[in-house]
Amino acid sequence: MSDRQYWEQTKQAIKEYASKIGIDKIGFASADPFVELRERLVEHREKGYESGFEEPDLEKRTQPQRIMEGARSLISIALAYPSKLENPPKSEPGAYRGILCRAAWGTDYHHVLRDRMDKLSRFIQELEPGAKIESMVDTGALSDRAVAERAGLGWVGKNCALITPEFGSWVYLGELVTNLPLPPDQPVEEGCGDCNICVDACPTGALVQGGQLNAQRCVAYLTQVKDFIPDEFRAKIGNRLYGCDTCQTVCPKNRGIHFQNHAEFTPDPEVAKPLLIPLLEMSNKEFKEKFGISSSSWRGKKPIQRNAILALAHFQDRSAVPHLVRLLENDPRPVIRGTAAWALGKIGGEDAHAALLQAKDRDDSPEVLQEIDKGLDILTAAR
Ligand code: B12
């Protein structure tokens, strides 16, 4: 058997095992440096489009050899996740609900992909005891999308997402770096063509041009910051508590796509679409119990609570006023008091007005006082 045949056979064995352990898609690529991506990342940084969640070292991001000496191949994997809630609970007056993005439904995908990649690594190690393997998902240095694109899992659309022909963009990505010389797959040629629906649908105009995103404007990013959300974006958050799916839900390539291949990703509707008011005063313990399993919990409870306040303002929910007043009076966190003040201004009414006036005399945080003034201005203007 030639060397080529030997590695082709090894690759086939890896593919078969991957499918057995519930990896929906797998592809192979060379571990050559990502030259074009490097240029994109430099431009991205120069324009101030980074979110700050990316690995800062661009050499590590684009050179697999920096991650593993002697790296020869990359193995990209994808797991499909559901895009629909079965029997979604209703959001209605007095019982309004927020929503978590689909990537936060069910068990945190980092754990699930890590489990599959650990199994795959052990299998490869048994086949090839000399194999060196490093695996990563999301928090690793490499661009998961660029690896998947090179490995033929799909193409990167104008919404930045890696879109697979079978599962659309509803896939999580992870990869293995190895010193084995596995034969590469061919990239997928399909693309978005003239379609611009996602770019036009983005609530904040964050998709600057096809494939490029200004993360500082992206609602998915804004829902995760811990500080105040800048005024221009507050109304655009809607009822999103974590992440945003707009550029994916509008994508024609995602039409009708809904896979429930993994029990772990089955959403609990009460977590995916939770009632807003109970979120406002939940304890750390309650937060852990409800959201601990979800990928939305990594920033802690504060951003989700702040977003719940914005969602109540979005719904103009009068029944939320006493709860928001309590936050304004008692919450130790300025972001929560300040956002509550702004929301009270949006919702309006006598009780909201009185609470804002009282807080103006009581609060000593300059940023909260600024939000109280904003709230009073909005409320007065609406009268
Ligand atoms: C930082 C980060 C974010 C940031 C910034 C996102 C961004 N687009 O840059 C924020 C918090 C906003 C975010 C949001 C989301 N994220 Co995120 N995120 C990441 C992370 C950690 C790094 C991404 C990164 O480096 N961005 C910088 C850009 C330049 O790199 P890139 O997106 O990988 O680049 C590709 C394309 O954008 C494109 N591109 C970039 N610049 C340009 C320029 C031109 C001209 C062109 C044509 C193309 C192009 O080319 C690259 C591939 O070759 C990755 C995990 C990882 N390690 O890769 C997950 C990851 C990208 N996120 C993921 C997910 C699921 C999401 C959300 C859908 C979650 C949600 N529902 O809210 C949104 C989608 C937002 C969007 N439209 O991109 C998945 C994507 C899966 C998929 N099918 O594509 C990843 C891969 C995590 C994972 N392992 O599954 N994310």
Boltz pocket constraint, residues with backbone or C-beta under 6 A from the ligand:
constraints:
  - pocket:
      binder: B
      contacts: [[A, 37], [A, 40], [A, 41], [A, 44], [A, 49], [A, 51], [A, 53], [A, 54], [A, 101], [A, 102], [A, 103], [A, 137], [A, 138], [A, 139], [A, 140], [A, 141], [A, 142], [A, 143], [A, 144], [A, 145], [A, 146], [A, 149], [A, 156], [A, 159], [A, 160], [A, 161], [A, 162], [A, 163], [A, 168], [A, 169], [A, 170], [A, 171], [A, 172], [A, 173], [A, 174], [A, 210], [A, 211], [A, 212], [A, 213], [A, 215], [A, 218], [A, 220], [A, 221], [A, 224], [A, 242], [A, 243], [A, 244], [A, 245], [A, 247]]
      max_distance: 6.0
